[in-house]
Amino acid sequence: MDELIENAMEKIKFTMHDDIVRKTRRILAMEQFRNERIAELTSRYHLENLQEMYTGIFMGFMEKGILKKDDPELIALEFVSPVSLLIHMYDRQPEREEEVLNKIRKHFEHFAKVYAER
């Protein structure tokens, strides 16, 4: 679980700091209300792709006895949704970066306490 948390934190920091990723995320956020295709891409980019990726990861963790057996799609949604929300907070208020990263880490640590097999 520690490796999962550290890997996810590194990806989040990249997402928050890479200029191309940041600009793309902001453009998608603004245009999603004017363009149906952009709205679809935004949903896929911000949530669905991540949820699908983590669903597969968590299914593998369940098979290996790392995570408690439960609904992997729901668990993936629980894992990624707060992060997406917090990254959007950072986009609006970059001065809150440290707070956002701390909340994300606490969320991951709580997730591990709840779902990790002991």
C-alpha positions, 0 to 999 in steps of 0.5 A: 500500500505504501508503494501505491500511495507514493506512486499515486502522489508522484503522478498527482504532483506531475499532474499539478505541475506539468504545464501542458497537463495543467493548461489542458485541464483548465481548457477542458474545464472551461470549454466543457459547458460550451462543447458536448465533445469537450464535456465527454472528453473532460468526463473521460479524462478527469474520472473515467480513465482513472477509475478504470485504471484503478479498478484493474489495479484494485482487482489485482490487489484483491486477488493477491490478498492486498485489499479486502474483497469488495466492489473494485469499481466502487473502491476505485471511485472512492480512491480517485474522486476526492483527488480530482476535487482537490486538484480542481481546488489547487487549479483555482487556488495554487497557493493552497498546494501544500494543503491540497497535497496533505489532504490527498496523502491523508485520503490515501492513508485513510483508504489504506486503513479501510481497505488493506488486508491486515 
